[in-house]
Amino acid sequence: MQEHSFIPKLGINKSAFWSEVKEKAKQHDMNEILAYMHLMLKKANKKQICKRTSRP
């Protein structure tokens, strides 16, 4: 799903994104799923792409 809509909205290359995910996961000894979720949020915030937030 991310490859078909979200990653293109960020304006980045799919392979570059997944390479960055793998590098981040390895560098911080973290699960790749958590790494890609973190990276998606970080890049979405940088591009000011709307995201859902929960209400208090």
ZIQUILIN-V253396 format. One record per residue. N is the residue number from 0. OMEGA is omega in radians with two decimals (NA if undefined). BURIAL is # if it has 9 or more other ideal C-beta (glycine too) atoms within 8 Angstrom, else .. D_LAST is the distance of its C-alpha to the last C-alpha in Angstrom with 1 decimal. Layout:
BEGIN
n,omega,burial,d_last
N,OMEGA,BURIAL,D_LAST
N,OMEGA,BURIAL,D_LAST
END
This chain:
BEGIN
n,omega,burial,d_last
0,-3.11,.,28.5
1,-3.07,.,27.5
2,-3.06,.,31.2
3,-3.10,.,31.6
4,-3.02,.,28.8
5,-3.09,#,26.3
6,3.08,#,28.9
7,3.10,.,31.2
8,3.12,.,28.4
9,-3.14,#,28.2
10,3.13,.,31.9
11,3.13,.,32.9
12,-3.12,.,35.4
13,-3.11,.,34.4
14,3.13,.,36.8
15,3.13,.,35.7
16,-3.09,#,32.0
17,3.05,#,32.9
18,3.12,.,35.3
19,3.10,#,32.7
20,-3.12,#,30.4
21,3.13,#,33.4
22,-3.14,.,34.2
23,3.14,#,30.7
24,-3.13,#,30.6
25,-3.10,.,34.1
26,-3.07,.,33.6
27,3.14,.,30.6
28,-3.10,.,31.8
29,3.10,.,28.8
30,-3.11,.,28.4
31,3.12,#,29.1
32,3.10,.,26.2
33,3.12,#,23.7
34,-3.12,#,25.8
35,3.10,#,25.7
36,3.12,.,21.9
37,-3.12,#,21.5
38,3.10,#,24.3
39,3.12,#,22.9
40,-3.13,#,19.6
41,-3.11,.,21.8
42,3.10,#,24.2
43,3.10,#,21.8
44,-3.13,#,20.2
45,-3.13,.,23.8
46,-3.11,#,24.9
47,3.06,.,21.8
48,-3.13,.,21.4
49,3.04,.,18.3
50,3.13,.,15.8
51,3.03,.,12.9
52,3.12,.,9.4
53,3.12,.,6.5
54,3.12,.,3.8
55,NA,.,0.0
END
